[in-house]
Amino acid sequence: MDLAIYHPWLKEKGGAEKVVLETAKRSKHEVTVYTLLYDRENTFSEFEEINIVELGSGKRPESFIQKALYGLKSLTAKIPDGHDKLLISEPGLGSLLAIRNNEIPIYCYCHTPLRAALPEFKQTYRSEIPTILKPVFDIGTKVYTFLEKKAWDNFEHVLANSETTKERIIAKGLTHEEKIDVVNPGADIDNSKGQYQNYFLYPSRFRRYKRQDLAIEAFKEAELEDFKLVLAGSAQEQEFVQELREKTAGLRNIEIKTDLPGDEWQDLYKNGYAVLFLAEKEDWGIIPIEAGSYGKPVIAVNEGGPTESIINDKTGFLVEPEKKAIAEKMKELANNREKVKAMGEKGLENSEKYSWSNFSEKLDDVVDLHDL
């Protein structure tokens, strides 16, 4: 079978891009990946081995408005003829492609419906834009939701990355429960043993909803003189990164590392003491699984995807998104190295069911099962 995969943009090293990469690499079908923007320098280098067709101008959008307008090109983009099926990778805005490209069976892998148009996130996004643009935002999200529902009517079947995402899809009325399967993303399982050096690692893209600022406040609250906090990830929101650098200026025990090569990224995971993951209502979150694969316990917020992947008090801790609660767990682990190792072993055992090969098999099976 010839399978077309569409993802709005491949412009960074994030979880959605990783899902697209692993799907294309491992699928038993012939795969072509279509995208509006392919930024070779900033996304995974392994994409160079994939057949990728760029449908957009190739110019990277920067502002919120530019991104919104660029993403709306999904509405007019056309996938060439010759494919048997189309799989739309939906991180928001991608689903619009289904309106024009409905001549062949269309499937959706949903990372999240557009967060800015979801009731639980809308006010947060609205508060971050200039007052003069708020009416445009209000009208835009209403129009988008109308188009989104039209697009989702064209899906033969939907795969959600988590139960959390599935619930959001149903709550927004995009489709019915019987048309959704949950297929959790995998992780790069690394069974080689590292050290337990004295640093807490927060490995994630720098975006406000990832709450690296909360990690900094919690680490300060914990007052762990013999430990460091390392924040590492792609610098998706440069203004936010600059704010974090200013917040930590002069603090020798907090490091910010952006856009690291793969080997340095792996070394940070392998030799860290424990991992933090504090994203606000994350849809799934590959990081807790990756951390477990390196034998590291995770301190995560008790909301969203981490509540599905972390076994509380076994592979990590689920806490309220408050600096004191996070700091207490950091201190608990810092004072008990044997507990860290024991939780890491449980995390490694738990991570093995989330391999990318298992993910690819499940995804292929669902697409094949719902063949017309």
Order of alpha helices (4+ residues) and beta strands (2+ residues): beta-beta-alpha-beta-beta-beta-alpha-beta-alpha-beta-alpha-alpha-beta-alpha-beta-beta-alpha-beta-alpha-beta-alpha-beta-alpha-beta-alpha-beta-alpha-alpha-alpha
